[in-house]
């Protein structure tokens, strides 16, 4: 019996199957978290166009909290992929979701589909975040121009830096 070639892989061990299932659970959790982040970004974008500063502050805090949780999920991903790398005697950096799905053979088909869904939801939330950043940058620019013309503050100056007092003096 010959060794499997690069295009065909040996059936995954029971440990590898278990880790692939854990990785699928992580991907599912990540997809849900990214969708939740999209909802929060939408809420933040809506709050940016409203005169209610409290709503914007609340929405921004919720987005920040959602982003903070990504660190915990990244730690779980790192642990699972590290265990798979050890199981397969390879570098952790060499393993991607697509590569893991391929190595896992028929056991990785679902992971491969989930990988595409995760990629799509990540791209969507990233574009929403960029759009909000552009809107915030535009608002900051307008505010800077208003401050410059009304109170003489430099556009990049900090609010509350005593510009009104200096102007009156």
Secondary structure in CASP SS format (residue, H / E / C, confidence):
PFRMAT SS
TARGET T0000
AUTHOR 0000-0000-0000
METHOD secondary structure of the structure
MODEL  1
X C 1.00
X C 1.00
X C 1.00
X C 1.00
X C 1.00
X C 1.00
X C 1.00
X C 1.00
X C 1.00
X C 1.00
X C 1.00
X C 1.00
X C 1.00
X H 1.00
X H 1.00
X H 1.00
X H 1.00
X H 1.00
X H 1.00
X H 1.00
X H 1.00
X H 1.00
X H 1.00
X H 1.00
X H 1.00
X H 1.00
X H 1.00
X H 1.00
X H 1.00
X H 1.00
X H 1.00
X H 1.00
X H 1.00
X H 1.00
X H 1.00
X H 1.00
X H 1.00
X H 1.00
X H 1.00
X H 1.00
X H 1.00
X H 1.00
X H 1.00
X H 1.00
X H 1.00
X H 1.00
X H 1.00
X H 1.00
X C 1.00
X C 1.00
X C 1.00
X C 1.00
X H 1.00
X H 1.00
X H 1.00
X H 1.00
X H 1.00
X H 1.00
X H 1.00
X H 1.00
X H 1.00
X H 1.00
X H 1.00
X H 1.00
X H 1.00
X H 1.00
X H 1.00
X H 1.00
X H 1.00
X H 1.00
X H 1.00
X H 1.00
X H 1.00
X H 1.00
X H 1.00
X H 1.00
X H 1.00
X H 1.00
X H 1.00
X H 1.00
X H 1.00
X H 1.00
X H 1.00
X H 1.00
X H 1.00
X H 1.00
X H 1.00
X C 1.00
X C 1.00
X C 1.00
X C 1.00
X H 1.00
X H 1.00
X H 1.00
X C 1.00
X C 1.00
X H 1.00
X H 1.00
X H 1.00
X H 1.00
X H 1.00
X H 1.00
X H 1.00
X C 1.00
X H 1.00
X H 1.00
X H 1.00
X H 1.00
X H 1.00
X H 1.00
X H 1.00
X H 1.00
X H 1.00
X H 1.00
X H 1.00
X H 1.00
X H 1.00
X H 1.00
X H 1.00
X H 1.00
X H 1.00
X H 1.00
X H 1.00
X H 1.00
X H 1.00
X H 1.00
X H 1.00
X H 1.00
X H 1.00
X H 1.00
X H 1.00
X H 1.00
X H 1.00
X H 1.00
X H 1.00
X H 1.00
X H 1.00
X H 1.00
X H 1.00
X H 1.00
X H 1.00
X H 1.00
X H 1.00
X H 1.00
X H 1.00
X H 1.00
X H 1.00
X H 1.00
X H 1.00
X H 1.00
X H 1.00
X C 1.00
X C 1.00
X C 1.00
X C 1.00
X C 1.00
X C 1.00
X C 1.00
X C 1.00
X C 1.00
X C 1.00
X C 1.00
X H 1.00
X H 1.00
X H 1.00
X H 1.00
X H 1.00
X H 1.00
X C 1.00
END
